[in-house]
Amino acid sequence: MKELRVQKGYTQQQLATNAEIALSTLRKIETATVVESGYMAAAITAHTMPV
């Protein structure tokens, strides 16, 4: 997810705000501290970073 976020020019804060999730949750997802579900990743991506 980090690669796509950076490619689209979003900061972690911008993506977390747009996805309506806590910044700490996004950081955990990006550092693999928590395992993101495919559904969560798809929802965040679709909601915040349209292709």
Secondary structure, DSSP 8 states (H G I E B T S, - for coil): -HHHHHHHT--HHHHHHHHTS-HHHHHHHHTTSS---HHHHHHHHHHH---
